[in-house]
Amino acid sequence: MSVSNRIIFGFAAITALLIALGLYALGQVAEVRATVDRIVERDLVALTQLDAVSAAEAATSELRSQAVLQFALDGGADAAGDGGIAGQTAAMDAAIGRLRGLVGTYQTTAISTARQAQWGQLARLADETQAHSVRLRDAGDAQLAAVRRGDRAMVLARETAIAREQLAMTRSLAAMRAVLAETILVGRGVAKDTYDTSRMSIIGGLLVAILASIAIAWGIRRSIVQPLDEFMGFVARVGEGDLSGQTAATGPHEFGRLGRTLNAMVTGLQAIARQSREATENLNAAATEIRASTQQQAASVEEQLAAVQETAATVDEIVHSGTQISRRAQEVIAAAQATVQTSDTGTAAVEDTVRAMDEIREQAEAVASNIVLLSEKTQAIGDIIVTVNDVSERSHLLALNASIEAAAAGESGRSFAVVASEMKTLADQAKDATRNVRTILGEIQRGINASVMLTEEAVKRAASGKARTDAGQAAIEELGARIQDSVQTFQQIVASTNQQQIGMEQVTIALQNIRQASQQTASSTRQLDQAAGDLTTLSRTLLGLTERYRL
């Protein structure tokens, strides 16, 4: 059952209880009113009928007394009075009969045993009254008959019996009034008991309704607050970086849908954190390899620079030797053998120069290969940066979706909003870091391109120097041959020596250019090493950020 249906069901149950209690209370009030009306109506009817009997008995007694008094005064019969007495007697009998019928009916339909006993007592008194009325009527008829006959002695004799029956009838009526008064008091007690019973039953029903309402409210609160507490604890754990758990809420209701949404969110966060960690580890490994490569390249460049300096020193010596050869050319004519030896020395030096040129070319080619490999590594780093940037974009999008879900959840989604803010911050940091790395890699790529161009130029110049050195070596060998053949051709050797000196000067210039290129390569390599160090630091920072989340 959904939360809204639970709340609606709870309010409906409480409303139904209140309606049932109200209807029950109205029924009890109606019952009390009906009981009171019934008691009051019966008591009033009985009292009215008793008054009618008393009035009829008084009227009959008065007419009879007037007839007897009139007979005593004038000694004649009063026919009109006789007819009035008969009518009043019949009216009294009818009133007593109606009273007896009402009392009998009320006795059989009494609302309580006490009232039934009272009505039974009234029924007995009504029977006695009716018996006295019959005897009084017979005595009165006999007296009226004596009046009509003019029998004074009989009239007086019947007066005593009539007076006795009237007194007995009066007492019966008085007793009936007293019992009726007691009946009225008993009716009041019955009405009070009915009211008290109804009030207690209404109070009991009210207590039951209150307890049921409390139980329903507690059940609804427990079914809502307990899942919310579990969700708050789960969101707090996610906010602390624990992505290893899942919510246990299931079902088609709102909490089940919220639980499935949170589980899907945590699954997405786990995938992003895992991808970020793997990408960061790959970036760290690539940065380590780049730094090792740059350090190795720096060592190679240092070696190359030392070799260039050594070659430059050798070339300087060759130039110096050529100068001495030119200056002493005239002297060497007289000592051909010494010149031959000097040419042999020059040939050996040129061979050394050739070997140095070959080593410079090989080292330059090695530097070019390392730079190409470094360029490939930077391209791999660029691919990794694209992956990290994609992960940061997905993290930013997921953080935006999480913020929307948290806003929809309202107060219960505050901790979830904190998690979304942390994810957005992490995504922004990763995006800024990849932007910085991309800038550094651009600088590295430009340095690498410059190094490649310089290395290629150095290789070309080394090849040119080697060719010229080979030419110098051939010239020296030819010089030695010609010195051995003829001293007269030594002028040609002097010219060749001058050409060799010019070539050595060019070689010296080329070596200076190679040294400058090597220095620039060393500087670029140091910058690349620094960039690789910055990239390693950045990868470690990213790795620390991703290790904050426990999968």
GIWOJO-V731882 format. One record per residue. RES is the residue in one letter. OMEGA is omega in whole degrees, -180 to 180 (none if undefined). Layout:
[[RES,OMEGA] [RES,OMEGA]]
This chain:
[[M,-179] [S,-178] [V,180] [S,178] [N,176] [R,-179] [I,179] [I,179] [F,179] [G,179] [F,178] [A,179] [A,179] [I,178] [T,178] [A,177] [L,180] [L,178] [I,179] [A,178] [L,179] [G,178] [L,178] [Y,179] [A,178] [L,177] [G,179] [Q,178] [V,178] [A,179] [E,178] [V,-180] [R,180] [A,179] [T,-180] [V,179] [D,-179] [R,-180] [I,-177] [V,-179] [E,-179] [R,-180] [D,179] [L,180] [V,180] [A,180] [L,178] [T,-180] [Q,177] [L,176] [D,179] [A,178] [V,-179] [S,180] [A,179] [A,180] [E,180] [A,180] [A,179] [T,-180] [S,-179] [E,179] [L,-180] [R,180] [S,177] [Q,180] [A,-179] [V,180] [L,178] [Q,178] [F,-179] [A,-176] [L,-175] [D,175] [G,179] [G,-180] [A,179] [D,-176] [A,179] [A,178] [G,178] [D,178] [G,179] [G,179] [I,-180] [A,179] [G,180] [Q,178] [T,178] [A,178] [A,179] [M,178] [D,179] [A,180] [A,178] [I,179] [G,178] [R,178] [L,-180] [R,178] [G,178] [L,-179] [V,179] [G,178] [T,-180] [Y,179] [Q,-179] [T,-179] [T,-179] [A,-177] [I,178] [S,179] [T,179] [A,178] [R,178] [Q,177] [A,179] [Q,179] [W,176] [G,177] [Q,176] [L,179] [A,178] [R,178] [L,177] [A,177] [D,179] [E,179] [T,179] [Q,178] [A,176] [H,179] [S,179] [V,-180] [R,178] [L,179] [R,180] [D,-180] [A,179] [G,178] [D,179] [A,-180] [Q,179] [L,177] [A,178] [A,178] [V,-179] [R,178] [R,-177] [G,-178] [D,-176] [R,-177] [A,180] [M,179] [V,-180] [L,-180] [A,180] [R,-179] [E,-180] [T,179] [A,179] [I,180] [A,179] [R,-180] [E,177] [Q,178] [L,179] [A,180] [M,178] [T,178] [R,178] [S,178] [L,178] [A,177] [A,177] [M,177] [R,180] [A,179] [V,178] [L,176] [A,176] [E,178] [T,177] [I,178] [L,178] [V,177] [G,176] [R,178] [G,178] [V,178] [A,179] [K,178] [D,178] [T,178] [Y,180] [D,179] [T,179] [S,180] [R,179] [M,179] [S,178] [I,178] [I,177] [G,177] [G,177] [L,178] [L,178] [V,179] [A,179] [I,179] [L,179] [A,178] [S,178] [I,180] [A,179] [I,179] [A,179] [W,179] [G,179] [I,179] [R,-179] [R,-179] [S,-179] [I,-174] [V,-178] [Q,175] [P,178] [L,177] [D,178] [E,178] [F,180] [M,177] [G,-180] [F,179] [V,177] [A,178] [R,178] [V,178] [G,176] [E,177] [G,-180] [D,-180] [L,-175] [S,-175] [G,177] [Q,176] [T,-179] [A,-177] [A,178] [T,177] [G,-178] [P,-176] [H,-175] [E,-180] [F,177] [G,178] [R,177] [L,178] [G,179] [R,177] [T,178] [L,178] [N,178] [A,178] [M,-180] [V,177] [T,177] [G,177] [L,177] [Q,-180] [A,-180] [I,180] [A,180] [R,178] [Q,179] [S,-180] [R,179] [E,179] [A,179] [T,177] [E,177] [N,178] [L,178] [N,179] [A,179] [A,178] [A,178] [T,178] [E,179] [I,-180] [R,178] [A,179] [S,180] [T,177] [Q,178] [Q,178] [Q,178] [A,178] [A,179] [S,179] [V,177] [E,177] [E,179] [Q,180] [L,178] [A,179] [A,179] [V,179] [Q,178] [E,178] [T,178] [A,178] [A,179] [T,179] [V,177] [D,178] [E,178] [I,179] [V,179] [H,178] [S,179] [G,178] [T,178] [Q,178] [I,180] [S,-178] [R,-177] [R,-178] [A,-180] [Q,180] [E,-178] [V,180] [I,-178] [A,-178] [A,-176] [A,-179] [Q,178] [A,178] [T,178] [V,179] [Q,179] [T,177] [S,176] [D,178] [T,178] [G,179] [T,179] [A,179] [A,179] [V,177] [E,175] [D,179] [T,179] [V,179] [R,178] [A,178] [M,178] [D,179] [E,178] [I,-180] [R,179] [E,179] [Q,178] [A,178] [E,177] [A,178] [V,180] [A,179] [S,179] [N,-180] [I,177] [V,178] [L,178] [L,178] [S,177] [E,178] [K,179] [T,176] [Q,176] [A,178] [I,177] [G,177] [D,179] [I,-180] [I,177] [V,179] [T,180] [V,179] [N,177] [D,178] [V,179] [S,178] [E,178] [R,177] [S,179] [H,178] [L,178] [L,177] [A,177] [L,177] [N,180] [A,177] [S,178] [I,179] [E,179] [A,177] [A,178] [A,-179] [A,177] [G,-177] [E,-179] [S,180] [G,-179] [R,178] [S,177] [F,176] [A,177] [V,178] [V,180] [A,178] [S,178] [E,179] [M,178] [K,178] [T,178] [L,179] [A,179] [D,178] [Q,179] [A,-180] [K,177] [D,-180] [A,179] [T,177] [R,178] [N,179] [V,180] [R,177] [T,180] [I,180] [L,176] [G,178] [E,178] [I,-179] [Q,178] [R,177] [G,179] [I,178] [N,178] [A,179] [S,179] [V,-179] [M,179] [L,-180] [T,177] [E,178] [E,179] [A,178] [V,180] [K,-179] [R,177] [A,177] [A,178] [S,178] [G,179] [K,179] [A,-180] [R,177] [T,176] [D,178] [A,178] [G,179] [Q,178] [A,180] [A,180] [I,179] [E,177] [E,179] [L,179] [G,-180] [A,-179] [R,176] [I,178] [Q,180] [D,-174] [S,179] [V,-177] [Q,-180] [T,-178] [F,177] [Q,176] [Q,178] [I,178] [V,178] [A,178] [S,178] [T,176] [N,176] [Q,178] [Q,179] [Q,177] [I,178] [G,179] [M,176] [E,176] [Q,177] [V,178] [T,178] [I,179] [A,179] [L,176] [Q,177] [N,178] [I,179] [R,177] [Q,178] [A,179] [S,177] [Q,177] [Q,178] [T,178] [A,178] [S,178] [S,179] [T,177] [R,176] [Q,178] [L,178] [D,177] [Q,178] [A,177] [A,176] [G,177] [D,179] [L,177] [T,178] [T,179] [L,180] [S,177] [R,177] [T,178] [L,180] [L,176] [G,178] [L,-179] [T,179] [E,176] [R,-178] [Y,179] [R,-176] [L,none]]
